[in-house]
């Protein structure tokens, strides 16, 4: 007996799938632009900036590189509101 794929549930929510795909494209484009700008500024600050700024950027990079992305996302989305910094889910995803 062969399995019959049933896509009725998928097609019923197709508009939500399209919206999710569009939101992914928007967040990706904004993340690329923001990451490029911050990367250029961070690279300049690390290479040409004062010693304290270079040390702070190096510490930030090491902290970000050594924590899993999901932990970072949880800290941003759930940890910042406990400090009084509230943002939307889209802003938290972009950050």
Residue pairs with C-beta under 8 A, 6 or more apart in sequence:
10 17
23 90
27 90
27 93
27 94
30 94
31 94
34 94
42 57
42 60
42 61
45 53
45 54
45 57
46 53
46 54
46 57
46 58
47 54
49 57
64 72
73 92
73 93
76 92
76 95
77 89
77 92
80 86
80 87
80 92
87 95
